[in-house]
């Protein structure tokens, strides 16, 4: 769908519209760079958190199984209990972190990035159409 460039009836209007579009494009380009960087970081963080949770779940299962077979007076029992407590705590911390740094956040940043990319595309098209229309107007 073409933009209503016919509303711009002289070159000065076109120049004003082009300047406005360029200002908005500059802002969006900056946001795009920022979102792109944040998206990369968020995806890496979410992947790391998910991978660590898998390992911790395995460790918790293993330590629980070990504790079930250790005698109450075993010299290893206290160490395994401490390791289990630490693993359970870390698992809880990572579970909580997923709400602020997990896959949903990474997904939302990817959506935001795509929105900005779409806006940049539309503004670029608008500039192209205004520039072409401007060329048809008398000087």
N, C-alpha and C positions, 0 to 999 in steps of 0.2 A: 504494500500500500504506500503510495507516494505521500510525501508531506505536502501540506497546503502552501507551497511556496508562492502561489499567486497572490497571497495576502500581502506579500512584500512588494510594494509597488515602485520602489526606487532603490538605487544602489546604496544609499545611506542606510535604509532599513536592512538591506542584506548585510552590510558591513556590521551593523549592530548585532544582528542575529548571529553572524559568524563569530563575532567576538564573544558573545554569550555562550555559544556552543563550545568554543575553544576553552573558555574558562571551566566549563563543566567537564569537558574532556580531560583537562589537566588534573582536576580533582579526582575524577574516576580512575585515571591512569595511576595516580598515586595510591588510591585505595586498592586497585587491582594488584599492584606490587605488594602492598601490605598484606592483603588477603592471601595472595599466593604464598608468601613467606609463612604466614600463620598456618595456612592449610598444610604445608609440608611439615611443619613442626608438630601440629596437632595429630596428623596421621602417624608420624613416627612415635609420638608419645602414646597414642592409643594402642598402637601395635605392641610397643614395649610393655605397657601395663597388662594387656591381654596375655602376652607370652609369660610374663612373670607370675600372673595369677595361675596359669596352668601348672607351672613348676611348683608353686607354693601348694596348690591343691594336691599334687603328687607327694610332696614332702610331708604334708599334714597326714595324708593317708598312711604313708610309710612309717612316720613317727608314732602314730596311733597304734598301728599294728605291732611295732617294736615294743611299745610300752605294755601292750596286752600280754606279751610273752616274758617281760622282764620281772624278775622277783623284786619284791618291795625293798629288799636290802642290797640290790645290785649296785655296784659302784657306778654304773652307767645310767641308772634310772634318773637321778637328779639332772644330769646333763641333757638327757633326751626330753625330760619334762620342760626344761628351760628352752630347748630348741623348739619344742612344740608350741609353747606360749609365744615365743618370738615369731614363729611362722604364722600363727593364728592372728596375732596383732598386725603383722605386715599385710596379711591377706585382707583384714578389715580395713586397713588404711588404703590399700589399693582399690578395694571395692568402693569406698567413699570417693576416692580420686576419680573414678570413672564418671561420676556425675559432672565434674568440672573439666576433666581432661581426657575423657574416654571417647569411644567410638561415636556417640551421638553428637558430641561437640565437634569432632572432626568432620562428621557428615554435614553439620550445620554450616561450618566454615566453607566447605566445598560448595554448598548451595549458594552462600553469599558471594563467593567468587564467581560462580556462573552467572549470577544476576548482574554483577558489575560488568562482566565480559559482554553480556547481551546489551547492556546500556551503552557501552563503548561502541559496539557495532552499530546500534541505532543512531547514536550521535554522529558517528562518522558518515553514515548514509545521509543524515540530515545536512551535514556540511557539504557533501558532494552535490546534493540537490539544490541547495541555496547558491552554491558557487556557479552551477550551471544556469540557474535562473538569473543570477546577477548579470551574467554575460549577455543575456538577451535584452536587458534593460538599457535605455539610452543613458549616455554619460551625462 
